């Protein structure tokens, strides 16, 4: 067990607060001592020996001689030299560390509960400083990290069960597109560019092209021009819900096959999630302000005031997974055949709409991955809060204070070691993520299509469902 503290207090106390630098660090955790036996690199030596040899060609053919041979053989490992660049692997251990660094500066305001000089650390604390450390990595981010780790272990996020469940929609999509391409080729051979273009974007590819007579000077038949809201939205949804996931599945299947044939089972995988918080902290409220009247007397007033502290919040979570040959999940589990709840959710009509707001699909995938992965998992959380000198003083704070220089930093490191992962319940996404440009575009296309067909027919019409992890 290793524990320790560092306390460096170079501050000078004032009437209120201090001036100087304070550094306070404490840590605790388990530790594994280094092995007393040093790592020795394998060495080699050259030996020379003779072997009998019979000459086969030339004037001396058939004559026996002794041939000299040189070879490099492995020397005794105990006689090798110590390689200080390489250390023997040691087990991972839990660890925690908390630190604080304050740089306080003397401030002489007009008056802040007295005319004496104060330390900016006291002012910072009085104005609501020393907030809790940020916790910015959400449960949705944690589930996404598990899914990314699973994709690294498997080679991709390909799910064979989902692919087989959507096979009928895939075949319908490929068949409709083949008919559409054949129609385009038919009109292109006749030199009808409008008909070729129309055949690629028409709504029902199995029906013949609708034609109408030109009521003007000729009775020649020609196809209607494409470009209606129905045609454009239909084509957009077909690409988003059909071809885009199909291409991703084909690529994912190839990556899984390459991973299965070439990548060793013993590996170390790492995933990282970084989140940053607000860049400033606003302090506002009612405070005492002081001023001198025309006779030089100090007067006080109680009223609103505000100031701004520039701040930086950071939260980094890192998951390091150590796998051996014994930690490899079974092949049906890796291909998603052992998780029917994921397939049921993906095949549920309009499940992707729910994932726009609450990522239920990724949470189910994270739950299945967490139960399937075994090994050594090292989860490290680094949280940091930093505030600088205040600015933009207004109201009574500008009258009584005017400045608050200094530098205030707090941080914490927590590392845990487990033999399993855990998933979390999903949370509602922020509005900015739920109403992204791509989601809004697809929502408009769905809204345009809904008057032309029932909502229950949309998913079957456009081919395949799209997993939320690809959005």
C-alpha beads as a LAMMPS data file, in Angstrom:
LAMMPS data file: protein, C-alpha beads

471 atoms
470 bonds

1 atom types
1 bond types

-500.0 500.0 xlo xhi
-500.0 500.0 ylo yhi
-500.0 500.0 zlo zhi

Masses

1 110.0

Atoms # bond

1 1 1 0.000 0.000 0.000
2 1 1 1.362 3.418 -0.947
3 1 1 0.060 6.612 0.591
4 1 1 1.501 10.050 0.933
5 1 1 0.888 13.768 1.119
6 1 1 2.632 16.913 -0.077
7 1 1 1.802 20.139 1.691
8 1 1 3.669 23.279 0.663
9 1 1 2.246 26.427 2.182
10 1 1 4.185 29.514 1.171
11 1 1 1.397 31.956 2.000
12 1 1 1.499 34.943 4.312
13 1 1 -1.667 35.502 6.373
14 1 1 -3.407 38.845 6.098
15 1 1 -6.374 40.446 7.831
16 1 1 -8.620 38.266 5.685
17 1 1 -7.121 35.604 3.469
18 1 1 -3.532 34.906 2.520
19 1 1 -0.966 35.907 -0.077
20 1 1 1.278 33.340 -1.747
21 1 1 1.143 29.842 -3.179
22 1 1 -0.470 26.807 -1.581
23 1 1 0.089 23.306 -2.955
24 1 1 -1.695 20.405 -1.317
25 1 1 -1.546 16.874 -2.763
26 1 1 -2.537 13.522 -1.253
27 1 1 -2.640 10.065 -2.790
28 1 1 -3.331 6.463 -1.827
29 1 1 -3.467 3.085 -3.514
30 1 1 -1.939 -0.352 -3.836
31 1 1 1.531 -0.914 -5.226
32 1 1 3.532 -3.865 -6.501
33 1 1 7.277 -3.723 -5.798
34 1 1 9.683 -4.271 -8.629
35 1 1 11.173 -7.711 -9.058
36 1 1 14.622 -8.157 -7.522
37 1 1 15.690 -10.235 -10.505
38 1 1 16.628 -7.903 -13.366
39 1 1 15.536 -8.550 -16.897
40 1 1 18.413 -9.960 -18.918
41 1 1 18.465 -9.747 -22.646
42 1 1 19.356 -12.890 -24.576
43 1 1 22.905 -12.824 -25.973
44 1 1 24.605 -14.779 -28.717
45 1 1 28.120 -15.985 -29.468
46 1 1 29.842 -17.223 -32.634
47 1 1 31.305 -20.724 -32.725
48 1 1 33.532 -22.369 -35.332
49 1 1 33.610 -26.104 -36.031
50 1 1 34.451 -28.518 -38.843
51 1 1 32.297 -31.085 -40.582
52 1 1 33.269 -33.797 -43.079
53 1 1 32.563 -32.822 -46.668
54 1 1 32.944 -34.681 -49.983
55 1 1 33.830 -32.689 -53.090
56 1 1 31.335 -33.503 -55.848
57 1 1 32.688 -31.612 -58.879
58 1 1 36.057 -30.729 -60.451
59 1 1 39.361 -32.469 -60.474
60 1 1 39.088 -33.241 -56.784
61 1 1 35.662 -34.858 -57.065
62 1 1 35.183 -37.640 -54.557
63 1 1 37.874 -36.364 -52.210
64 1 1 36.922 -35.999 -48.508
65 1 1 37.927 -32.853 -46.635
66 1 1 37.109 -31.058 -43.361
67 1 1 34.909 -27.990 -43.962
68 1 1 34.956 -25.050 -41.507
69 1 1 31.520 -23.681 -40.489
70 1 1 30.618 -20.616 -38.389
71 1 1 27.302 -20.282 -36.520
72 1 1 25.624 -18.045 -33.922
73 1 1 24.289 -19.896 -30.916
74 1 1 22.299 -18.686 -27.920
75 1 1 24.443 -17.968 -24.942
76 1 1 23.470 -18.792 -21.385
77 1 1 20.639 -16.366 -20.417
78 1 1 22.238 -15.856 -17.034
79 1 1 25.349 -14.386 -18.610
80 1 1 23.507 -11.696 -20.548
81 1 1 23.551 -8.010 -19.685
82 1 1 20.788 -6.080 -17.954
83 1 1 18.557 -4.144 -20.339
84 1 1 17.357 -1.121 -18.387
85 1 1 15.103 0.035 -21.224
86 1 1 12.711 -2.852 -20.718
87 1 1 10.866 -3.628 -17.494
88 1 1 8.920 -6.664 -16.569
89 1 1 5.164 -6.237 -16.629
90 1 1 3.600 -5.635 -13.251
91 1 1 -0.074 -5.966 -12.347
92 1 1 -2.350 -2.953 -12.427
93 1 1 -3.427 -1.487 -9.074
94 1 1 -6.119 0.888 -7.863
95 1 1 -5.007 4.438 -7.181
96 1 1 -6.450 7.816 -6.196
97 1 1 -4.953 11.285 -6.007
98 1 1 -6.367 14.681 -5.045
99 1 1 -4.502 17.940 -5.540
100 1 1 -5.007 21.668 -5.088
101 1 1 -2.907 24.621 -6.218
102 1 1 -3.848 28.154 -5.152
103 1 1 -1.985 31.308 -6.040
104 1 1 -3.390 34.168 -3.984
105 1 1 -2.581 37.857 -4.554
106 1 1 -3.033 40.827 -2.239
107 1 1 -6.041 42.993 -3.061
108 1 1 -6.706 46.443 -1.593
109 1 1 -10.310 47.326 -2.403
110 1 1 -12.083 50.540 -1.498
111 1 1 -13.490 48.611 1.430
112 1 1 -14.481 44.989 1.835
113 1 1 -15.695 44.573 5.392
114 1 1 -12.776 46.748 6.504
115 1 1 -10.071 48.907 4.923
116 1 1 -7.221 46.380 5.277
117 1 1 -5.588 44.503 2.394
118 1 1 -7.148 41.090 1.754
119 1 1 -6.032 37.918 0.021
120 1 1 -7.709 37.007 -3.232
121 1 1 -8.247 33.435 -1.969
122 1 1 -10.636 34.737 0.685
123 1 1 -12.446 36.878 -1.870
124 1 1 -12.648 33.912 -4.272
125 1 1 -14.171 31.699 -1.576
126 1 1 -16.596 34.445 -0.511
127 1 1 -17.832 34.824 -4.094
128 1 1 -18.809 31.171 -4.316
129 1 1 -15.456 29.644 -5.195
130 1 1 -14.157 26.160 -4.404
131 1 1 -16.944 24.388 -6.356
132 1 1 -17.083 20.576 -6.626
133 1 1 -15.003 18.822 -9.248
134 1 1 -16.807 18.371 -12.583
135 1 1 -18.473 15.102 -13.554
136 1 1 -18.982 15.681 -17.278
137 1 1 -18.825 12.116 -18.677
138 1 1 -22.470 11.051 -18.914
139 1 1 -23.867 7.489 -18.818
140 1 1 -24.416 7.761 -22.581
141 1 1 -20.700 8.522 -23.042
142 1 1 -19.762 5.566 -20.838
143 1 1 -21.958 3.185 -22.848
144 1 1 -20.472 4.533 -26.058
145 1 1 -16.962 3.802 -24.714
146 1 1 -17.937 0.175 -24.086
147 1 1 -19.309 -0.099 -27.632
148 1 1 -16.080 1.335 -29.041
149 1 1 -14.069 -1.142 -26.987
150 1 1 -16.209 -3.982 -28.302
151 1 1 -15.651 -2.764 -31.878
152 1 1 -11.879 -2.801 -31.293
153 1 1 -11.981 -6.329 -29.911
154 1 1 -14.213 -7.640 -32.682
155 1 1 -12.725 -5.536 -35.488
156 1 1 -15.920 -3.563 -36.207
157 1 1 -19.470 -3.077 -34.925
158 1 1 -20.901 -5.636 -37.375
159 1 1 -23.848 -7.630 -35.994
160 1 1 -24.706 -10.735 -37.946
161 1 1 -28.042 -11.194 -36.149
162 1 1 -29.237 -7.749 -37.249
163 1 1 -28.014 -8.414 -40.778
164 1 1 -29.955 -11.691 -40.988
165 1 1 -33.039 -10.111 -39.419
166 1 1 -33.077 -7.454 -42.132
167 1 1 -32.256 -9.841 -44.984
168 1 1 -35.739 -9.655 -46.526
169 1 1 -35.565 -5.873 -46.598
170 1 1 -32.042 -6.041 -48.016
171 1 1 -33.098 -8.340 -50.845
172 1 1 -36.080 -6.094 -51.642
173 1 1 -33.802 -3.064 -51.714
174 1 1 -31.311 -4.738 -54.053
175 1 1 -34.090 -6.046 -56.303
176 1 1 -35.821 -2.680 -56.595
177 1 1 -32.526 -0.960 -57.355
178 1 1 -31.663 -3.546 -60.016
179 1 1 -35.018 -2.955 -61.739
180 1 1 -34.467 0.775 -61.510
181 1 1 -31.009 0.514 -63.090
182 1 1 -32.388 -1.722 -65.852
183 1 1 -35.048 0.882 -66.657
184 1 1 -32.403 3.602 -66.699
185 1 1 -30.340 1.564 -69.179
186 1 1 -33.433 1.005 -71.341
187 1 1 -34.162 4.725 -71.671
188 1 1 -30.478 5.628 -72.049
189 1 1 -30.188 3.332 -75.093
190 1 1 -33.070 5.207 -76.689
191 1 1 -31.400 8.553 -76.020
192 1 1 -34.101 9.646 -73.558
193 1 1 -32.122 11.411 -70.811
194 1 1 -35.259 12.535 -68.981
195 1 1 -36.617 9.013 -68.848
196 1 1 -33.292 7.620 -67.625
197 1 1 -33.095 10.175 -64.847
198 1 1 -36.741 9.706 -63.930
199 1 1 -36.333 5.945 -63.665
200 1 1 -33.657 6.373 -60.985
201 1 1 -35.794 8.475 -58.651
202 1 1 -39.354 7.323 -59.214
203 1 1 -41.316 6.177 -56.220
204 1 1 -42.333 2.595 -57.048
205 1 1 -39.658 0.942 -59.095
206 1 1 -41.665 -2.190 -59.919
207 1 1 -44.435 -0.218 -61.647
208 1 1 -43.980 0.985 -65.249
209 1 1 -43.036 4.589 -65.844
210 1 1 -46.064 6.823 -65.980
211 1 1 -46.229 8.863 -69.161
212 1 1 -48.528 11.557 -70.400
213 1 1 -49.279 13.120 -73.772
214 1 1 -47.842 16.452 -74.700
215 1 1 -51.018 18.498 -75.176
216 1 1 -49.153 20.924 -77.418
217 1 1 -47.738 20.301 -80.861
218 1 1 -46.905 16.591 -80.673
219 1 1 -48.434 13.405 -79.420
220 1 1 -45.044 12.000 -78.406
221 1 1 -44.935 10.361 -74.959
222 1 1 -42.286 11.489 -72.460
223 1 1 -41.838 10.907 -68.727
224 1 1 -42.682 13.447 -66.103
225 1 1 -39.785 15.462 -64.724
226 1 1 -38.539 14.327 -61.283
227 1 1 -37.959 16.640 -58.388
228 1 1 -41.174 16.626 -56.408
229 1 1 -41.017 16.576 -52.619
230 1 1 -42.227 12.967 -52.657
231 1 1 -39.425 11.816 -54.981
232 1 1 -36.643 13.717 -53.208
233 1 1 -37.632 12.626 -49.709
234 1 1 -38.098 9.038 -50.864
235 1 1 -34.628 8.948 -52.407
236 1 1 -33.067 10.528 -49.311
237 1 1 -34.663 8.007 -46.954
238 1 1 -33.671 5.115 -49.191
239 1 1 -30.026 6.208 -49.057
240 1 1 -30.087 6.835 -45.293
241 1 1 -32.057 3.741 -44.283
242 1 1 -31.017 1.360 -47.046
243 1 1 -27.697 1.778 -48.783
244 1 1 -25.789 3.508 -46.031
245 1 1 -26.200 0.718 -43.399
246 1 1 -25.833 -1.964 -46.069
247 1 1 -22.428 -0.657 -47.142
248 1 1 -21.395 -0.325 -43.493
249 1 1 -22.428 -3.930 -42.817
250 1 1 -20.460 -5.245 -45.802
251 1 1 -17.387 -3.335 -44.697
252 1 1 -17.873 -4.420 -41.084
253 1 1 -18.149 -8.084 -42.078
254 1 1 -14.858 -7.825 -43.980
255 1 1 -13.180 -6.185 -40.966
256 1 1 -14.464 -8.904 -38.630
257 1 1 -13.091 -11.587 -40.961
258 1 1 -9.695 -9.838 -41.122
259 1 1 -9.661 -9.546 -37.326
260 1 1 -10.518 -13.225 -36.945
261 1 1 -7.732 -14.392 -39.281
262 1 1 -4.835 -12.062 -38.542
263 1 1 -5.093 -10.279 -35.174
264 1 1 -3.736 -12.129 -32.093
265 1 1 -6.128 -12.759 -29.228
266 1 1 -3.770 -11.389 -26.597
267 1 1 -4.033 -7.632 -26.799
268 1 1 -4.339 -4.379 -24.909
269 1 1 -7.077 -1.985 -26.060
270 1 1 -7.720 1.560 -24.883
271 1 1 -10.671 3.938 -25.328
272 1 1 -10.797 7.549 -24.132
273 1 1 -13.628 10.041 -23.653
274 1 1 -12.907 13.761 -23.109
275 1 1 -15.472 16.336 -22.077
276 1 1 -14.953 20.043 -21.370
277 1 1 -17.255 22.260 -19.349
278 1 1 -18.205 25.964 -19.419
279 1 1 -15.453 28.521 -20.025
280 1 1 -16.611 31.060 -17.430
281 1 1 -18.499 31.385 -14.147
282 1 1 -20.835 34.331 -13.558
283 1 1 -21.219 35.624 -10.009
284 1 1 -24.216 37.872 -9.393
285 1 1 -26.267 38.917 -6.409
286 1 1 -26.657 41.650 -3.797
287 1 1 -23.445 42.902 -2.152
288 1 1 -22.270 45.833 -0.085
289 1 1 -20.669 48.662 -2.012
290 1 1 -18.672 51.544 -0.559
291 1 1 -17.931 55.046 -1.800
292 1 1 -16.768 58.372 -0.441
293 1 1 -19.225 61.219 -0.316
294 1 1 -18.428 64.863 -1.059
295 1 1 -17.197 65.384 2.477
296 1 1 -14.740 62.458 2.297
297 1 1 -16.798 60.169 4.504
298 1 1 -17.122 56.479 3.660
299 1 1 -20.685 55.532 2.743
300 1 1 -22.158 52.086 2.093
301 1 1 -24.885 50.869 -0.202
302 1 1 -26.410 47.415 -0.574
303 1 1 -27.396 46.433 -4.111
304 1 1 -26.838 44.181 -7.105
305 1 1 -23.383 43.450 -8.482
306 1 1 -21.676 40.886 -10.680
307 1 1 -18.328 39.688 -11.999
308 1 1 -17.035 36.913 -14.278
309 1 1 -14.422 34.276 -13.457
310 1 1 -12.797 32.566 -16.490
311 1 1 -12.964 28.855 -15.780
312 1 1 -12.082 25.563 -17.413
313 1 1 -13.666 22.243 -16.497
314 1 1 -12.257 19.004 -17.838
315 1 1 -13.201 15.362 -17.352
316 1 1 -11.280 12.558 -19.051
317 1 1 -12.219 8.896 -18.679
318 1 1 -9.922 6.185 -19.980
319 1 1 -10.635 2.451 -20.084
320 1 1 -7.657 0.172 -20.619
321 1 1 -8.575 -3.452 -21.322
322 1 1 -6.038 -6.273 -21.084
323 1 1 -7.120 -9.489 -22.808
324 1 1 -5.539 -12.933 -22.987
325 1 1 -6.371 -16.019 -25.033
326 1 1 -8.724 -17.188 -22.280
327 1 1 -10.805 -13.990 -22.419
328 1 1 -12.048 -14.394 -25.995
329 1 1 -15.879 -14.516 -26.213
330 1 1 -17.506 -17.305 -28.180
331 1 1 -18.106 -16.840 -31.901
332 1 1 -21.936 -16.571 -31.604
333 1 1 -21.496 -13.898 -28.938
334 1 1 -19.040 -11.920 -31.075
335 1 1 -21.447 -12.009 -34.021
336 1 1 -24.434 -10.909 -31.923
337 1 1 -26.338 -14.203 -32.195
338 1 1 -26.598 -14.524 -28.403
339 1 1 -28.369 -11.185 -27.864
340 1 1 -31.916 -11.355 -29.259
341 1 1 -32.994 -8.192 -27.408
342 1 1 -30.738 -6.076 -29.656
343 1 1 -32.236 -7.626 -32.795
344 1 1 -35.766 -7.118 -31.476
345 1 1 -35.088 -3.447 -30.800
346 1 1 -33.446 -2.864 -34.191
347 1 1 -36.339 -4.542 -36.035
348 1 1 -38.929 -2.542 -34.101
349 1 1 -40.393 0.073 -36.476
350 1 1 -39.094 3.571 -35.833
351 1 1 -36.818 2.484 -32.986
352 1 1 -34.205 4.856 -34.410
353 1 1 -36.520 7.777 -33.658
354 1 1 -36.461 6.848 -29.977
355 1 1 -32.657 6.560 -30.133
356 1 1 -32.502 10.171 -31.306
357 1 1 -33.682 11.258 -27.859
358 1 1 -32.856 8.316 -25.545
359 1 1 -30.120 5.977 -26.868
360 1 1 -31.782 2.703 -25.923
361 1 1 -30.130 0.755 -28.740
362 1 1 -26.544 1.704 -27.767
363 1 1 -27.388 0.967 -24.119
364 1 1 -28.526 -2.563 -25.039
365 1 1 -25.349 -3.073 -27.075
366 1 1 -23.199 -1.822 -24.183
367 1 1 -25.001 -4.147 -21.773
368 1 1 -24.364 -7.149 -24.030
369 1 1 -20.705 -6.177 -24.570
370 1 1 -20.093 -5.622 -20.852
371 1 1 -21.449 -9.079 -20.009
372 1 1 -19.419 -10.764 -22.773
373 1 1 -16.018 -9.131 -22.180
374 1 1 -13.771 -10.568 -19.497
375 1 1 -10.216 -9.584 -18.658
376 1 1 -8.505 -6.852 -16.680
377 1 1 -10.109 -3.414 -17.012
378 1 1 -8.388 -0.308 -15.686
379 1 1 -10.745 2.693 -15.547
380 1 1 -9.111 6.065 -14.892
381 1 1 -11.015 9.298 -14.278
382 1 1 -9.186 12.617 -14.400
383 1 1 -11.186 15.682 -13.325
384 1 1 -9.839 19.213 -13.230
385 1 1 -11.255 22.630 -12.358
386 1 1 -9.334 25.840 -13.061
387 1 1 -10.310 29.466 -12.483
388 1 1 -8.311 32.613 -13.221
389 1 1 -8.550 36.289 -12.354
390 1 1 -12.035 37.785 -12.290
391 1 1 -13.068 40.574 -14.650
392 1 1 -16.131 42.534 -15.778
393 1 1 -17.067 43.900 -12.351
394 1 1 -20.365 45.775 -12.255
395 1 1 -22.592 47.361 -9.643
396 1 1 -21.662 47.193 -5.987
397 1 1 -18.834 44.706 -6.641
398 1 1 -17.138 47.272 -8.848
399 1 1 -17.518 49.848 -6.066
400 1 1 -16.162 47.677 -3.246
401 1 1 -13.797 45.246 -5.001
402 1 1 -12.787 46.091 -8.546
403 1 1 -10.388 43.132 -9.006
404 1 1 -9.708 39.577 -7.872
405 1 1 -6.439 38.284 -9.369
406 1 1 -5.107 34.820 -8.739
407 1 1 -5.033 31.263 -9.988
408 1 1 -7.047 28.425 -8.463
409 1 1 -6.687 24.796 -9.619
410 1 1 -8.202 21.592 -8.241
411 1 1 -7.845 18.128 -9.725
412 1 1 -8.479 14.489 -8.859
413 1 1 -7.365 11.151 -10.330
414 1 1 -9.253 7.942 -9.575
415 1 1 -8.191 4.591 -10.990
416 1 1 -10.056 1.329 -10.422
417 1 1 -9.137 -2.183 -11.540
418 1 1 -11.870 -4.779 -12.132
419 1 1 -12.338 -8.039 -14.023
420 1 1 -15.600 -6.923 -15.661
421 1 1 -17.297 -3.865 -17.150
422 1 1 -20.627 -2.332 -16.272
423 1 1 -23.109 -0.451 -18.418
424 1 1 -25.384 2.396 -17.326
425 1 1 -28.985 3.335 -17.914
426 1 1 -29.302 5.789 -20.816
427 1 1 -30.179 9.423 -20.288
428 1 1 -32.110 11.880 -22.419
429 1 1 -29.806 13.505 -24.948
430 1 1 -29.337 17.280 -24.969
431 1 1 -31.541 19.112 -27.430
432 1 1 -28.538 20.120 -29.549
433 1 1 -27.687 16.455 -30.199
434 1 1 -31.254 15.261 -30.621
435 1 1 -32.057 18.057 -33.093
436 1 1 -28.876 17.771 -35.170
437 1 1 -28.903 18.732 -38.847
438 1 1 -29.010 15.131 -40.032
439 1 1 -31.853 14.241 -37.679
440 1 1 -33.857 17.296 -38.740
441 1 1 -33.297 16.501 -42.411
442 1 1 -34.511 12.939 -41.987
443 1 1 -37.453 14.089 -39.874
444 1 1 -38.566 16.441 -42.650
445 1 1 -38.268 13.613 -45.194
446 1 1 -40.355 11.332 -42.984
447 1 1 -42.952 14.047 -42.502
448 1 1 -43.163 14.557 -46.268
449 1 1 -43.613 10.836 -46.850
450 1 1 -46.253 10.281 -44.174
451 1 1 -49.196 11.741 -46.211
452 1 1 -48.386 9.409 -49.123
453 1 1 -48.317 6.150 -47.157
454 1 1 -48.992 4.795 -43.715
455 1 1 -46.275 5.148 -41.117
456 1 1 -46.179 1.363 -40.653
457 1 1 -45.131 0.940 -44.303
458 1 1 -42.219 3.373 -44.242
459 1 1 -39.612 1.026 -42.852
460 1 1 -40.429 -1.779 -45.260
461 1 1 -40.549 0.641 -48.168
462 1 1 -37.057 2.027 -47.717
463 1 1 -35.313 -1.254 -47.153
464 1 1 -33.393 -1.572 -43.906
465 1 1 -33.300 -0.041 -40.471
466 1 1 -30.349 2.041 -39.379
467 1 1 -28.642 1.274 -36.100
468 1 1 -28.263 4.329 -33.876
469 1 1 -24.544 3.724 -33.500
470 1 1 -24.074 4.835 -37.113
471 1 1 -25.825 8.160 -36.600

Bonds

1 1 1 2
2 1 2 3
3 1 3 4
4 1 4 5
5 1 5 6
6 1 6 7
7 1 7 8
8 1 8 9
9 1 9 10
10 1 10 11
11 1 11 12
12 1 12 13
13 1 13 14
14 1 14 15
15 1 15 16
16 1 16 17
17 1 17 18
18 1 18 19
19 1 19 20
20 1 20 21
21 1 21 22
22 1 22 23
23 1 23 24
24 1 24 25
25 1 25 26
26 1 26 27
27 1 27 28
28 1 28 29
29 1 29 30
30 1 30 31
31 1 31 32
32 1 32 33
33 1 33 34
34 1 34 35
35 1 35 36
36 1 36 37
37 1 37 38
38 1 38 39
39 1 39 40
40 1 40 41
41 1 41 42
42 1 42 43
43 1 43 44
44 1 44 45
45 1 45 46
46 1 46 47
47 1 47 48
48 1 48 49
49 1 49 50
50 1 50 51
51 1 51 52
52 1 52 53
53 1 53 54
54 1 54 55
55 1 55 56
56 1 56 57
57 1 57 58
58 1 58 59
59 1 59 60
60 1 60 61
61 1 61 62
62 1 62 63
63 1 63 64
64 1 64 65
65 1 65 66
66 1 66 67
67 1 67 68
68 1 68 69
69 1 69 70
70 1 70 71
71 1 71 72
72 1 72 73
73 1 73 74
74 1 74 75
75 1 75 76
76 1 76 77
77 1 77 78
78 1 78 79
79 1 79 80
80 1 80 81
81 1 81 82
82 1 82 83
83 1 83 84
84 1 84 85
85 1 85 86
86 1 86 87
87 1 87 88
88 1 88 89
89 1 89 90
90 1 90 91
91 1 91 92
92 1 92 93
93 1 93 94
94 1 94 95
95 1 95 96
96 1 96 97
97 1 97 98
98 1 98 99
99 1 99 100
100 1 100 101
101 1 101 102
102 1 102 103
103 1 103 104
104 1 104 105
105 1 105 106
106 1 106 107
107 1 107 108
108 1 108 109
109 1 109 110
110 1 110 111
111 1 111 112
112 1 112 113
113 1 113 114
114 1 114 115
115 1 115 116
116 1 116 117
117 1 117 118
118 1 118 119
119 1 119 120
120 1 120 121
121 1 121 122
122 1 122 123
123 1 123 124
124 1 124 125
125 1 125 126
126 1 126 127
127 1 127 128
128 1 128 129
129 1 129 130
130 1 130 131
131 1 131 132
132 1 132 133
133 1 133 134
134 1 134 135
135 1 135 136
136 1 136 137
137 1 137 138
138 1 138 139
139 1 139 140
140 1 140 141
141 1 141 142
142 1 142 143
143 1 143 144
144 1 144 145
145 1 145 146
146 1 146 147
147 1 147 148
148 1 148 149
149 1 149 150
150 1 150 151
151 1 151 152
152 1 152 153
153 1 153 154
154 1 154 155
155 1 155 156
156 1 156 157
157 1 157 158
158 1 158 159
159 1 159 160
160 1 160 161
161 1 161 162
162 1 162 163
163 1 163 164
164 1 164 165
165 1 165 166
166 1 166 167
167 1 167 168
168 1 168 169
169 1 169 170
170 1 170 171
171 1 171 172
172 1 172 173
173 1 173 174
174 1 174 175
175 1 175 176
176 1 176 177
177 1 177 178
178 1 178 179
179 1 179 180
180 1 180 181
181 1 181 182
182 1 182 183
183 1 183 184
184 1 184 185
185 1 185 186
186 1 186 187
187 1 187 188
188 1 188 189
189 1 189 190
190 1 190 191
191 1 191 192
192 1 192 193
193 1 193 194
194 1 194 195
195 1 195 196
196 1 196 197
197 1 197 198
198 1 198 199
199 1 199 200
200 1 200 201
201 1 201 202
202 1 202 203
203 1 203 204
204 1 204 205
205 1 205 206
206 1 206 207
207 1 207 208
208 1 208 209
209 1 209 210
210 1 210 211
211 1 211 212
212 1 212 213
213 1 213 214
214 1 214 215
215 1 215 216
216 1 216 217
217 1 217 218
218 1 218 219
219 1 219 220
220 1 220 221
221 1 221 222
222 1 222 223
223 1 223 224
224 1 224 225
225 1 225 226
226 1 226 227
227 1 227 228
228 1 228 229
229 1 229 230
230 1 230 231
231 1 231 232
232 1 232 233
233 1 233 234
234 1 234 235
235 1 235 236
236 1 236 237
237 1 237 238
238 1 238 239
239 1 239 240
240 1 240 241
241 1 241 242
242 1 242 243
243 1 243 244
244 1 244 245
245 1 245 246
246 1 246 247
247 1 247 248
248 1 248 249
249 1 249 250
250 1 250 251
251 1 251 252
252 1 252 253
253 1 253 254
254 1 254 255
255 1 255 256
256 1 256 257
257 1 257 258
258 1 258 259
259 1 259 260
260 1 260 261
261 1 261 262
262 1 262 263
263 1 263 264
264 1 264 265
265 1 265 266
266 1 266 267
267 1 267 268
268 1 268 269
269 1 269 270
270 1 270 271
271 1 271 272
272 1 272 273
273 1 273 274
274 1 274 275
275 1 275 276
276 1 276 277
277 1 277 278
278 1 278 279
279 1 279 280
280 1 280 281
281 1 281 282
282 1 282 283
283 1 283 284
284 1 284 285
285 1 285 286
286 1 286 287
287 1 287 288
288 1 288 289
289 1 289 290
290 1 290 291
291 1 291 292
292 1 292 293
293 1 293 294
294 1 294 295
295 1 295 296
296 1 296 297
297 1 297 298
298 1 298 299
299 1 299 300
300 1 300 301
301 1 301 302
302 1 302 303
303 1 303 304
304 1 304 305
305 1 305 306
306 1 306 307
307 1 307 308
308 1 308 309
309 1 309 310
310 1 310 311
311 1 311 312
312 1 312 313
313 1 313 314
314 1 314 315
315 1 315 316
316 1 316 317
317 1 317 318
318 1 318 319
319 1 319 320
320 1 320 321
321 1 321 322
322 1 322 323
323 1 323 324
324 1 324 325
325 1 325 326
326 1 326 327
327 1 327 328
328 1 328 329
329 1 329 330
330 1 330 331
331 1 331 332
332 1 332 333
333 1 333 334
334 1 334 335
335 1 335 336
336 1 336 337
337 1 337 338
338 1 338 339
339 1 339 340
340 1 340 341
341 1 341 342
342 1 342 343
343 1 343 344
344 1 344 345
345 1 345 346
346 1 346 347
347 1 347 348
348 1 348 349
349 1 349 350
350 1 350 351
351 1 351 352
352 1 352 353
353 1 353 354
354 1 354 355
355 1 355 356
356 1 356 357
357 1 357 358
358 1 358 359
359 1 359 360
360 1 360 361
361 1 361 362
362 1 362 363
363 1 363 364
364 1 364 365
365 1 365 366
366 1 366 367
367 1 367 368
368 1 368 369
369 1 369 370
370 1 370 371
371 1 371 372
372 1 372 373
373 1 373 374
374 1 374 375
375 1 375 376
376 1 376 377
377 1 377 378
378 1 378 379
379 1 379 380
380 1 380 381
381 1 381 382
382 1 382 383
383 1 383 384
384 1 384 385
385 1 385 386
386 1 386 387
387 1 387 388
388 1 388 389
389 1 389 390
390 1 390 391
391 1 391 392
392 1 392 393
393 1 393 394
394 1 394 395
395 1 395 396
396 1 396 397
397 1 397 398
398 1 398 399
399 1 399 400
400 1 400 401
401 1 401 402
402 1 402 403
403 1 403 404
404 1 404 405
405 1 405 406
406 1 406 407
407 1 407 408
408 1 408 409
409 1 409 410
410 1 410 411
411 1 411 412
412 1 412 413
413 1 413 414
414 1 414 415
415 1 415 416
416 1 416 417
417 1 417 418
418 1 418 419
419 1 419 420
420 1 420 421
421 1 421 422
422 1 422 423
423 1 423 424
424 1 424 425
425 1 425 426
426 1 426 427
427 1 427 428
428 1 428 429
429 1 429 430
430 1 430 431
431 1 431 432
432 1 432 433
433 1 433 434
434 1 434 435
435 1 435 436
436 1 436 437
437 1 437 438
438 1 438 439
439 1 439 440
440 1 440 441
441 1 441 442
442 1 442 443
443 1 443 444
444 1 444 445
445 1 445 446
446 1 446 447
447 1 447 448
448 1 448 449
449 1 449 450
450 1 450 451
451 1 451 452
452 1 452 453
453 1 453 454
454 1 454 455
455 1 455 456
456 1 456 457
457 1 457 458
458 1 458 459
459 1 459 460
460 1 460 461
461 1 461 462
462 1 462 463
463 1 463 464
464 1 464 465
465 1 465 466
466 1 466 467
467 1 467 468
468 1 468 469
469 1 469 470
470 1 470 471
